[in-house]
């Protein structure tokens, strides 16, 4: 299961019981997405390879060498855990839970390293973040929210070009439909309780554009409020991890 999908949709998991009691969703006109292009910067490709190697080897010193020494940031630090007195790599380790649960943070770094597309972070010149969000018509998206009385957190988009929708939350359940490259409405998560459990396998319960419901396998969907890792290219040191944006609203 993709850690990015798991942790980023925590707020959605927490709201699943309330969503389950809502009236059946109505059909909606889907809003198409287009994937952001992968970066062709050779130095960034090499940096991602170094990050992947550090994540695979789980060597703290190698990771530390890839993190910005000064100016590192932690956005959406809801728990106020950032400590400016600590080395930047220690704040990164705290943010992603580097050694938690057998090292889920290392797995997260490997997933970030695999993300080839980045987008600029408007609030910080020169900083780019991954995964890059898809391209879409913002006006059409707003109309869809208004027409369904929902918010952005109620919607996700597929990671793949074609995503199967099952009639039940099992991989061998009957095929109920297929998702293309467009936003899909989230209704909750199978087995979600009152407290989010990111380590648990969760099937997303979704409403297709005709209003029919189904289930999508864990790790198949992404949120616009996904957690992201950010980078900056220094003149001498080259690419470095510049910060972390936690998932959720």
Secondary structure, 3 states (H helix, E strand, C coil): CCHHHHHHCHHHHHCHHHHHCCCCCCCCCCCEEECCCCCCCHHHHHHHHHHHHHHHHCCHHHHHCCECCCCCEEECCCCCCCCCCCCHHHHHHHHHCCCHHHCHHHHHHHHHHCCCCCEECCCCCCEEEECCCCEECHHHHHHHHHHHCCCHHHEEEECCCCEEEECCCCCCCCEEEEECCEEEEEEEECCCCCCCCCCCCCCEEEECCCCCEEEECCCCEECCCCCEEEEEEECCCEEEEEEEECCCC
